[in-house]
Amino acid sequence: MTNLDDLIKETLVFIAQKGWTQSHEGFFSALVLFLGEKLGVEYALVDELLPDQKRARTVGLYASGEIVPDVEYDLHGTPCENVMGKGLCCYPKGIQRLFPEDLMLQHMAAESYLGIPLWDSRGNPIGLIAVMGKKPIVDRELAESILQMVAVRCAHELERKRAEEERRRIQVELLRYQKLESIGSLASGVAHDMNNVLAAIMGVATVLRNRFEGDPSVAANLDLLLNTAVRGRTLVKGLTDFARDRLEDAAPLDLNQVLRQEAELISHTTFQKVELELDLEEPLPMVMGEAVSLANALMNLCVNAVDAMPEGGRLRFQSRALSGGAVEVVVEDTGEGMTPEVLAKALDPYFTTKPIGKGTGLGLSIVYGVMKAHGGSCKIESEPGRGTRVALHFPALVVPSPRLDASPEGPQVSGPRALGILLVDDEEMIRESASALFRHVGHRVEVAASGREGLDRLREGPAVDLVVLDQNMPGMTGVETLQEIRSSHPDLPVILSSGRVDRAVEGALSSYSRVWLLQKPFDFAELRAAIHKACP
């Protein structure tokens, strides 16, 4: 071994040359090789502390003269546990006897150990450097001096590595969000057209159903048609759920109750091949959310989990309170797990590893979209053979400001049973089917194909008791038409009809009185209820 002065010079040269010219990976590998050779030890490593603060992963590992693949290990019971986040530790000899739980020391036939912690610029522990030998440490002062010299540079490189990884993670997240946004816009357009088709089918089928009430065979076929259309409405909603960025029907929720309901449903559908475990913290803070969309997200996670355990396994629901009133829900399985390549694409829309016909690739994308709409986040951890853990983080409950009542505070103007209705919709099939539905229940209907034509009919045509406005129209939207209507008819009841509640619709519902929402596609009962609210 060289003397202290010569080795210090070599170390300074190493830091000057390798520290600024190597990549992160190259620097760490070069560093452990340098330490192993210059200190005459069999093992040298640079560790990165993992987020759980209980495990570490090597980013550079030297063993018996060569660089070997990195490993991940538990800190408990190892000499590294006494170093990480604490201080320099030196065990000149007898290291196996001091740490009998560390089987790796026995496998390595290690006799001595020297480790020094690494800290980031904010003073937080991020890793360590350690060297181990099969012989006792002879010159402790020399070894400690060298580790102290390289520790600052190594910590800087490790912190820079973390910063670049975080930057790449944010870029991936941004690309995923942009992809979801683009596909969501496309899906919303498709959903709008599908909702119009379904609305026309449901409208005409309802009229025929009532007309052929006395013919059981025809009525049964029409019921089948209506039920199929309702199912189609649910599927269309699922098509756009992954791209939502806001809640449409939020209320304070007890997530434990939602989890218990899903557990009850799962317990009756998995044929007892999956063991269901509940670990729910009581009491759990309330969160603002949509029970239906959260149940749909949880069901998607459960379906994926059950599919990943074809021979059975354990499915675990966990809830716990976080600081500041936030809540975490975990869905964990003991299934097949995912490879890093699959995990990287797991949240991408329409990506699936299931056979054709067995999956849409929207399950986890819907979960991601639902959590985004709730202002929360979704984190997935998975390894092949070790199952999958999905953690859903919900923000603390913030009670929204009281929303303006859609009903006027003054006396209601009761309309006649047979109403005069102005229907404004750019889709001809909606105008025809909805008109037939209105006339079927005894109302008089005027139709307009655009917002501007609707305003003209309102100004020049016969008086009406109610306006039904489609929101998504070319030219003037429903909300823009509503603004014009309010300038001349401030008290005229208006029903906004839309397949998706966006910010413009939410703003109109909260800003104007005597305005109601009717979501497309609607059935006869929903239409009748909306008319009754508008014109009781």
VEXLO-207248 format. One record per residue (C-alpha): residue number from 0; y, z, x negated. Coordinates in steps of 0.25 Angstrom, whole numbers, plus 5000, padded with zeros to 4 digits. Example, Ala and Ser with C-alpha at 12.3 -4.5 7.8 and 13.67 -1.06 7.14 Angstrom:
VEXLO-207248
> 0, 4982, 5031, 4951;
> 1, 4996, 5029, 4945;
***
This chain:
VEXLO-207248
> 0, 5000, 5000, 5000;
> 1, 5014, 4997, 4994;
> 2, 5024, 5007, 4992;
> 3, 5035, 5011, 5002;
> 4, 5046, 5003, 4997;
> 5, 5039, 4990, 4996;
> 6, 5033, 4991, 5010;
> 7, 5046, 4994, 5016;
> 8, 5052, 4982, 5009;
> 9, 5040, 4974, 5015;
> 10, 5042, 4980, 5029;
> 11, 5057, 4976, 5029;
> 12, 5053, 4962, 5025;
> 13, 5043, 4961, 5036;
> 14, 5053, 4966, 5046;
> 15, 5064, 4956, 5041;
> 16, 5055, 4944, 5041;
> 17, 5044, 4946, 5052;
> 18, 5053, 4954, 5061;
> 19, 5063, 4943, 5064;
> 20, 5054, 4931, 5062;
> 21, 5042, 4934, 5070;
> 22, 5039, 4934, 5085;
> 23, 5036, 4947, 5092;
> 24, 5021, 4945, 5091;
> 25, 5022, 4940, 5077;
> 26, 5031, 4952, 5072;
> 27, 5021, 4962, 5078;
> 28, 5009, 4955, 5072;
> 29, 5016, 4954, 5058;
> 30, 5021, 4969, 5059;
> 31, 5007, 4975, 5061;
> 32, 5001, 4965, 5051;
> 33, 5012, 4970, 5041;
> 34, 5009, 4985, 5044;
> 35, 4994, 4984, 5043;
> 36, 4995, 4977, 5030;
> 37, 5006, 4985, 5023;
> 38, 5002, 4998, 5028;
> 39, 4987, 4996, 5025;
> 40, 4982, 4999, 5039;
> 41, 4971, 4993, 5047;
> 42, 4979, 4993, 5060;
> 43, 4994, 4991, 5064;
> 44, 5000, 4988, 5078;
> 45, 5012, 4987, 5086;
> 46, 5011, 4992, 5101;
> 47, 5020, 4989, 5113;
> 48, 5020, 5000, 5123;
> 49, 5016, 4995, 5137;
> 50, 5024, 4998, 5150;
> 51, 5015, 5009, 5155;
> 52, 5018, 5017, 5142;
> 53, 5004, 5020, 5141;
> 54, 4998, 5008, 5134;
> 55, 5002, 4999, 5122;
> 56, 4999, 4985, 5118;
> 57, 4999, 4980, 5103;
> 58, 5009, 4969, 5100;
> 59, 5004, 4968, 5085;
> 60, 4990, 4973, 5081;
> 61, 4985, 4973, 5066;
> 62, 4970, 4977, 5064;
> 63, 4962, 4976, 5051;
> 64, 4971, 4965, 5044;
> 65, 4974, 4956, 5056;
> 66, 4982, 4955, 5069;
> 67, 4973, 4957, 5081;
> 68, 4976, 4955, 5096;
> 69, 4985, 4966, 5103;
> 70, 4979, 4977, 5112;
> 71, 4983, 4986, 5123;
> 72, 4979, 5001, 5123;
> 73, 4982, 5014, 5130;
> 74, 4991, 5023, 5121;
> 75, 4984, 5036, 5126;
> 76, 4976, 5043, 5116;
> 77, 4981, 5034, 5104;
> 78, 4990, 5038, 5093;
> 79, 4999, 5027, 5098;
> 80, 5002, 5036, 5110;
> 81, 5008, 5046, 5100;
> 82, 5017, 5035, 5095;
> 83, 5022, 5027, 5107;
> 84, 5036, 5032, 5111;
> 85, 5035, 5044, 5102;
> 86, 5035, 5043, 5087;
> 87, 5029, 5039, 5074;
> 88, 5015, 5045, 5073;
> 89, 5006, 5045, 5060;
> 90, 4992, 5049, 5059;
> 91, 4988, 5047, 5045;
> 92, 4973, 5050, 5047;
> 93, 4963, 5054, 5058;
> 94, 4969, 5046, 5069;
> 95, 4955, 5044, 5076;
> 96, 4953, 5059, 5077;
> 97, 4967, 5061, 5082;
> 98, 4966, 5051, 5093;
> 99, 4951, 5052, 5098;
> 100, 4954, 5044, 5111;
> 101, 4959, 5032, 5104;
> 102, 4946, 5024, 5102;
> 103, 4954, 5013, 5096;
> 104, 4957, 5021, 5083;
> 105, 4942, 5023, 5082;
> 106, 4939, 5009, 5083;
> 107, 4949, 5006, 5073;
> 108, 4944, 5017, 5064;
> 109, 4959, 5021, 5062;
> 110, 4962, 5033, 5053;
> 111, 4977, 5033, 5053;
> 112, 4989, 5029, 5062;
> 113, 5004, 5027, 5061;
> 114, 5012, 5023, 5073;
> 115, 5027, 5022, 5076;
> 116, 5034, 5020, 5090;
> 117, 5042, 5008, 5094;
> 118, 5055, 5010, 5103;
> 119, 5064, 5000, 5110;
> 120, 5079, 4999, 5109;
> 121, 5080, 5009, 5120;
> 122, 5071, 5019, 5114;
> 123, 5059, 5016, 5123;
> 124, 5045, 5016, 5116;
> 125, 5039, 5002, 5116;
> 126, 5028, 5002, 5106;
> 127, 5023, 5007, 5092;
> 128, 5018, 5003, 5078;
> 129, 5006, 5009, 5073;
> 130, 4997, 5007, 5061;
> 131, 4982, 5013, 5059;
> 132, 4973, 5013, 5047;
> 133, 4959, 5016, 5044;
> 134, 4964, 5025, 5033;
> 135, 4974, 5037, 5033;
> 136, 4988, 5034, 5031;
> 137, 4992, 5036, 5016;
> 138, 5007, 5033, 5016;
> 139, 5012, 5038, 5029;
> 140, 5027, 5037, 5025;
> 141, 5025, 5022, 5021;
> 142, 5018, 5019, 5034;
> 143, 5028, 5026, 5043;
> 144, 5040, 5020, 5036;
> 145, 5034, 5006, 5038;
> 146, 5032, 5008, 5053;
> 147, 5046, 5014, 5055;
> 148, 5052, 5002, 5048;
> 149, 5045, 4991, 5057;
> 150, 5046, 5000, 5070;
> 151, 5060, 4996, 5073;
> 152, 5058, 4981, 5071;
> 153, 5045, 4982, 5079;
> 154, 5051, 4989, 5090;
> 155, 5062, 4979, 5091;
> 156, 5052, 4967, 5091;
> 157, 5044, 4975, 5102;
> 158, 5056, 4977, 5111;
> 159, 5060, 4962, 5109;
> 160, 5046, 4958, 5113;
> 161, 5047, 4966, 5126;
> 162, 5061, 4960, 5129;
> 163, 5055, 4946, 5128;
> 164, 5043, 4949, 5136;
> 165, 5052, 4955, 5147;
> 166, 5061, 4943, 5146;
> 167, 5049, 4934, 5148;
> 168, 5044, 4943, 5159;
> 169, 5058, 4941, 5166;
> 170, 5057, 4926, 5164;
> 171, 5044, 4925, 5170;
> 172, 5048, 4934, 5182;
> 173, 5061, 4925, 5184;
> 174, 5052, 4912, 5183;
> 175, 5043, 4918, 5193;
> 176, 5054, 4922, 5202;
> 177, 5060, 4908, 5201;
> 178, 5046, 4902, 5204;
> 179, 5045, 4911, 5216;
> 180, 5059, 4908, 5221;
> 181, 5056, 4893, 5220;
> 182, 5043, 4893, 5227;
> 183, 5049, 4903, 5237;
> 184, 5060, 4893, 5241;
> 185, 5049, 4882, 5242;
> 186, 5040, 4892, 5250;
> 187, 5052, 4896, 5259;
> 188, 5055, 4881, 5263;
> 189, 5040, 4879, 5266;
> 190, 5040, 4892, 5274;
> 191, 5052, 4887, 5282;
> 192, 5046, 4874, 5286;
> 193, 5033, 4881, 5289;
> 194, 5039, 4892, 5297;
> 195, 5046, 4881, 5306;
> 196, 5033, 4874, 5308;
> 197, 5026, 4887, 5312;
> 198, 5038, 4891, 5321;
> 199, 5036, 4878, 5328;
> 200, 5021, 4879, 5330;
> 201, 5023, 4894, 5335;
> 202, 5034, 4890, 5344;
> 203, 5026, 4878, 5351;
> 204, 5013, 4886, 5351;
> 205, 5020, 4898, 5358;
> 206, 5025, 4889, 5369;
> 207, 5012, 4883, 5371;
> 208, 5005, 4896, 5370;
> 209, 5013, 4901, 5382;
> 210, 5012, 4888, 5390;
> 211, 4997, 4888, 5389;
> 212, 4995, 4903, 5391;
> 213, 4985, 4901, 5402;
> 214, 4976, 4892, 5393;
> 215, 4968, 4901, 5384;
> 216, 4962, 4890, 5375;
> 217, 4976, 4884, 5372;
> 218, 4982, 4898, 5371;
> 219, 4972, 4902, 5361;
> 220, 4974, 4889, 5352;
> 221, 4989, 4892, 5353;
> 222, 4987, 4906, 5349;
> 223, 4979, 4901, 5337;
> 224, 4991, 4892, 5333;
> 225, 5001, 4903, 5335;
> 226, 4993, 4913, 5326;
> 227, 4991, 4902, 5316;
> 228, 5006, 4900, 5315;
> 229, 5009, 4914, 5314;
> 230, 4999, 4915, 5302;
> 231, 5006, 4903, 5296;
> 232, 5019, 4911, 5297;
> 233, 5013, 4922, 5289;
> 234, 5008, 4912, 5278;
> 235, 5022, 4906, 5277;
> 236, 5028, 4920, 5275;
> 237, 5018, 4922, 5264;
> 238, 5022, 4909, 5258;
> 239, 5037, 4914, 5256;
> 240, 5034, 4929, 5253;
> 241, 5033, 4928, 5238;
> 242, 5047, 4922, 5237;
> 243, 5054, 4932, 5245;
> 244, 5066, 4939, 5239;
> 245, 5069, 4949, 5250;
> 246, 5063, 4957, 5261;
> 247, 5064, 4953, 5276;
> 248, 5060, 4965, 5283;
> 249, 5061, 4977, 5274;
> 250, 5059, 4991, 5278;
> 251, 5056, 5004, 5271;
> 252, 5041, 5005, 5268;
> 253, 5031, 5015, 5263;
> 254, 5022, 5006, 5253;
> 255, 5011, 5016, 5254;
> 256, 5009, 5012, 5269;
> 257, 5009, 4997, 5266;
> 258, 4999, 5000, 5255;
> 259, 4990, 5008, 5264;
> 260, 4990, 4997, 5275;
> 261, 4986, 4987, 5264;
> 262, 4975, 4996, 5259;
> 263, 4970, 4997, 5273;
> 264, 4970, 4982, 5275;
> 265, 4963, 4980, 5262;
> 266, 4953, 4990, 5264;
> 267, 4948, 4983, 5276;
> 268, 4948, 4969, 5270;
> 269, 4941, 4971, 5256;
> 270, 4927, 4974, 5261;
> 271, 4928, 4987, 5253;
> 272, 4925, 4979, 5240;
> 273, 4939, 4984, 5235;
> 274, 4942, 4999, 5233;
> 275, 4956, 5002, 5238;
> 276, 4964, 5013, 5231;
> 277, 4977, 5019, 5236;
> 278, 4986, 5027, 5227;
> 279, 4999, 5029, 5235;
> 280, 5010, 5038, 5231;
> 281, 5015, 5047, 5243;
> 282, 5026, 5047, 5247;
> 283, 5030, 5034, 5242;
> 284, 5045, 5029, 5243;
> 285, 5048, 5019, 5254;
> 286, 5052, 5005, 5250;
> 287, 5059, 4994, 5257;
> 288, 5049, 4983, 5260;
> 289, 5042, 4974, 5270;
> 290, 5029, 4979, 5274;
> 291, 5023, 4966, 5278;
> 292, 5027, 4959, 5265;
> 293, 5022, 4970, 5256;
> 294, 5009, 4971, 5264;
> 295, 5007, 4956, 5261;
> 296, 5010, 4958, 5246;
> 297, 5000, 4969, 5245;
> 298, 4990, 4961, 5252;
> 299, 4991, 4950, 5242;
> 300, 4989, 4960, 5231;
> 301, 4977, 4966, 5238;
> 302, 4971, 4952, 5240;
> 303, 4973, 4948, 5226;
> 304, 4967, 4962, 5221;
> 305, 4954, 4960, 5230;
> 306, 4952, 4946, 5226;
> 307, 4953, 4951, 5211;
> 308, 4941, 4961, 5214;
> 309, 4930, 4952, 5220;
> 310, 4920, 4962, 5217;
> 311, 4928, 4974, 5221;
> 312, 4937, 4984, 5215;
> 313, 4949, 4993, 5217;
> 314, 4962, 4990, 5224;
> 315, 4973, 5001, 5222;
> 316, 4986, 5003, 5229;
> 317, 4996, 5012, 5222;
> 318, 5010, 5016, 5226;
> 319, 5020, 5025, 5219;
> 320, 5034, 5029, 5219;
> 321, 5043, 5025, 5207;
> 322, 5056, 5030, 5202;
> 323, 5068, 5028, 5211;
> 324, 5060, 5026, 5224;
> 325, 5053, 5013, 5219;
> 326, 5039, 5011, 5223;
> 327, 5027, 5005, 5216;
> 328, 5015, 4999, 5223;
> 329, 5002, 4995, 5214;
> 330, 4991, 4986, 5219;
> 331, 4980, 4987, 5208;
> 332, 4966, 4981, 5208;
> 333, 4954, 4981, 5199;
> 334, 4951, 4966, 5200;
> 335, 4950, 4955, 5190;
> 336, 4964, 4955, 5185;
> 337, 4973, 4944, 5180;
> 338, 4974, 4937, 5167;
> 339, 4988, 4937, 5160;
> 340, 4989, 4922, 5164;
> 341, 4986, 4925, 5179;
> 342, 4995, 4937, 5179;
> 343, 5007, 4929, 5174;
> 344, 5006, 4920, 5186;
> 345, 5001, 4930, 5196;
> 346, 5015, 4930, 5204;
> 347, 5017, 4915, 5204;
> 348, 5017, 4909, 5218;
> 349, 5004, 4901, 5221;
> 350, 4997, 4906, 5208;
> 351, 4983, 4910, 5211;
> 352, 4970, 4912, 5203;
> 353, 4962, 4912, 5216;
> 354, 4953, 4900, 5220;
> 355, 4959, 4889, 5229;
> 356, 4961, 4894, 5244;
> 357, 4960, 4909, 5239;
> 358, 4974, 4912, 5236;
> 359, 4988, 4906, 5237;
> 360, 4994, 4912, 5225;
> 361, 5005, 4919, 5233;
> 362, 4999, 4933, 5233;
> 363, 5006, 4939, 5221;
> 364, 5018, 4930, 5223;
> 365, 5020, 4936, 5237;
> 366, 5019, 4950, 5231;
> 367, 5029, 4946, 5221;
> 368, 5039, 4941, 5231;
> 369, 5037, 4953, 5241;
> 370, 5040, 4962, 5229;
> 371, 5052, 4954, 5225;
> 372, 5057, 4954, 5240;
> 373, 5055, 4970, 5239;
> 374, 5064, 4971, 5227;
> 375, 5051, 4975, 5219;
> 376, 5042, 4970, 5209;
> 377, 5028, 4966, 5206;
> 378, 5020, 4969, 5193;
> 379, 5006, 4964, 5191;
> 380, 4997, 4969, 5180;
> 381, 4983, 4963, 5178;
> 382, 4972, 4961, 5168;
> 383, 4959, 4954, 5169;
> 384, 4948, 4964, 5173;
> 385, 4958, 4975, 5175;
> 386, 4964, 4972, 5189;
> 387, 4978, 4969, 5194;
> 388, 4989, 4979, 5196;
> 389, 5001, 4975, 5205;
> 390, 5013, 4984, 5205;
> 391, 5024, 4983, 5216;
> 392, 5037, 4990, 5213;
> 393, 5046, 4992, 5225;
> 394, 5061, 4996, 5224;
> 395, 5066, 5009, 5230;
> 396, 5069, 5009, 5244;
> 397, 5084, 5005, 5247;
> 398, 5087, 5006, 5262;
> 399, 5095, 4993, 5266;
> 400, 5109, 4994, 5273;
> 401, 5107, 4994, 5288;
> 402, 5106, 4980, 5293;
> 403, 5115, 4975, 5303;
> 404, 5108, 4975, 5317;
> 405, 5106, 4961, 5322;
> 406, 5109, 4965, 5336;
> 407, 5123, 4967, 5340;
> 408, 5128, 4981, 5342;
> 409, 5136, 4978, 5355;
> 410, 5130, 4974, 5368;
> 411, 5119, 4964, 5368;
> 412, 5121, 4951, 5376;
> 413, 5108, 4949, 5384;
> 414, 5104, 4935, 5385;
> 415, 5097, 4928, 5397;
> 416, 5082, 4927, 5397;
> 417, 5083, 4912, 5396;
> 418, 5092, 4910, 5384;
> 419, 5100, 4899, 5378;
> 420, 5095, 4897, 5364;
> 421, 5100, 4888, 5353;
> 422, 5089, 4885, 5343;
> 423, 5094, 4880, 5329;
> 424, 5083, 4875, 5319;
> 425, 5083, 4863, 5311;
> 426, 5068, 4861, 5313;
> 427, 5064, 4852, 5325;
> 428, 5051, 4859, 5327;
> 429, 5057, 4873, 5328;
> 430, 5068, 4868, 5338;
> 431, 5057, 4862, 5347;
> 432, 5047, 4873, 5346;
> 433, 5057, 4885, 5347;
> 434, 5064, 4878, 5358;
> 435, 5051, 4877, 5366;
> 436, 5048, 4891, 5363;
> 437, 5062, 4895, 5368;
> 438, 5061, 4887, 5381;
> 439, 5047, 4892, 5383;
> 440, 5053, 4906, 5386;
> 441, 5064, 4900, 5394;
> 442, 5076, 4899, 5385;
> 443, 5086, 4887, 5384;
> 444, 5086, 4881, 5370;
> 445, 5096, 4872, 5362;
> 446, 5092, 4867, 5349;
> 447, 5099, 4863, 5336;
> 448, 5094, 4857, 5323;
> 449, 5105, 4863, 5314;
> 450, 5114, 4875, 5313;
> 451, 5126, 4865, 5315;
> 452, 5120, 4859, 5327;
> 453, 5117, 4873, 5332;
> 454, 5131, 4877, 5331;
> 455, 5136, 4865, 5339;
> 456, 5126, 4867, 5350;
> 457, 5130, 4882, 5351;
> 458, 5145, 4877, 5352;
> 459, 5143, 4866, 5361;
> 460, 5130, 4868, 5368;
> 461, 5126, 4878, 5379;
> 462, 5127, 4892, 5377;
> 463, 5116, 4899, 5370;
> 464, 5111, 4914, 5370;
> 465, 5104, 4913, 5357;
> 466, 5103, 4905, 5344;
> 467, 5090, 4903, 5336;
> 468, 5094, 4899, 5322;
> 469, 5085, 4893, 5311;
> 470, 5089, 4899, 5297;
> 471, 5084, 4888, 5288;
> 472, 5092, 4875, 5293;
> 473, 5098, 4864, 5284;
> 474, 5113, 4864, 5284;
> 475, 5117, 4877, 5291;
> 476, 5107, 4888, 5291;
> 477, 5104, 4898, 5302;
> 478, 5113, 4908, 5296;
> 479, 5124, 4899, 5293;
> 480, 5123, 4894, 5308;
> 481, 5123, 4909, 5312;
> 482, 5136, 4911, 5305;
> 483, 5143, 4899, 5313;
> 484, 5137, 4904, 5326;
> 485, 5142, 4918, 5324;
> 486, 5156, 4913, 5322;
> 487, 5156, 4907, 5337;
> 488, 5145, 4915, 5343;
> 489, 5145, 4929, 5337;
> 490, 5136, 4936, 5347;
> 491, 5126, 4924, 5350;
> 492, 5112, 4929, 5346;
> 493, 5105, 4921, 5335;
> 494, 5091, 4921, 5330;
> 495, 5089, 4916, 5315;
> 496, 5076, 4910, 5313;
> 497, 5070, 4909, 5299;
> 498, 5057, 4909, 5292;
> 499, 5063, 4917, 5280;
> 500, 5074, 4928, 5280;
> 501, 5083, 4925, 5269;
> 502, 5096, 4932, 5265;
> 503, 5104, 4923, 5274;
> 504, 5096, 4927, 5286;
> 505, 5096, 4942, 5282;
> 506, 5111, 4941, 5281;
> 507, 5113, 4935, 5295;
> 508, 5104, 4945, 5301;
> 509, 5112, 4956, 5295;
> 510, 5126, 4950, 5297;
> 511, 5126, 4945, 5311;
> 512, 5123, 4952, 5324;
> 513, 5114, 4946, 5335;
> 514, 5106, 4938, 5324;
> 515, 5090, 4939, 5324;
> 516, 5080, 4934, 5315;
> 517, 5067, 4926, 5320;
> 518, 5058, 4922, 5308;
> 519, 5051, 4909, 5308;
> 520, 5040, 4906, 5313;
> 521, 5042, 4914, 5325;
> 522, 5032, 4916, 5337;
> 523, 5036, 4918, 5351;
> 524, 5036, 4933, 5351;
> 525, 5045, 4933, 5339;
> 526, 5055, 4923, 5346;
> 527, 5055, 4930, 5359;
> 528, 5058, 4943, 5352;
> 529, 5069, 4937, 5344;
> 530, 5076, 4931, 5356;
> 531, 5074, 4944, 5363;
> 532, 5082, 4951, 5352;
> 533, 5093, 4941, 5352;
> 534, 5094, 4940, 5367;
> 535, 5088, 4952, 5374;
***
